[in-house]
Amino acid sequence: MEDLRPLVPTGMSLAQMALRWILMHPAITCTIPGAKHVAQVEENAAASDLAPLSAATMQEIQAIYTGQIRPLVQHYW
């Protein structure tokens, strides 16, 4: 997670950036994020109205996912 923090655009939370990253994939039409509080629901819902991530940011996030996250989760699908 700490490797992602420097990539978060101004005015966007880390959670919103993650949701934007997911929503920007062509095969994805919606997300179903969890939330414990109303504020989290509102923050998550606002992610779809935020500006798209830049191509460079998308590539950097993909590199972090491929190198650090995918090896831990790929066996689940």
Backbone hydrogen bonds, N-H to C=O, Kabsch-Sander energy under -0.5 kcal/mol:
donor,donor_aa,acceptor,acceptor_aa,energy
4,L,1,M,-1.1
5,R,1,M,-1.3
7,L,4,L,-1.9
8,V,4,L,-0.5
8,V,5,R,-1.4
12,M,9,P,-1.6
17,M,13,S,-2.4
18,A,14,L,-2.2
19,L,15,A,-2.2
20,R,16,Q,-2.7
21,W,17,M,-2.6
22,I,18,A,-2.1
23,L,19,L,-2.8
24,M,20,R,-1.7
25,H,22,I,-1.5
28,I,25,H,-1.9
41,V,37,H,-1.7
42,E,38,V,-2.5
43,E,39,A,-2.4
44,N,40,Q,-2.7
45,A,41,V,-2.6
46,A,42,E,-2.0
47,A,43,E,-0.8
47,A,44,N,-0.8
48,S,45,A,-1.0
49,D,46,A,-1.4
50,L,46,A,-0.6
50,L,47,A,-1.0
58,M,54,S,-2.6
59,Q,55,A,-2.2
60,E,56,A,-2.2
61,I,57,T,-2.7
62,Q,58,M,-2.4
63,A,59,Q,-2.2
64,I,60,E,-2.0
65,Y,61,I,-2.9
66,T,62,Q,-3.1
67,G,63,A,-2.2
68,Q,64,I,-2.7
69,I,64,I,-0.8
69,I,65,Y,-1.3
70,R,65,Y,-3.3
72,L,69,I,-1.5
73,V,69,I,-1.1
73,V,70,R,-0.9
74,Q,70,R,-2.8
76,Y,73,V,-2.3
77,W,74,Q,-1.1
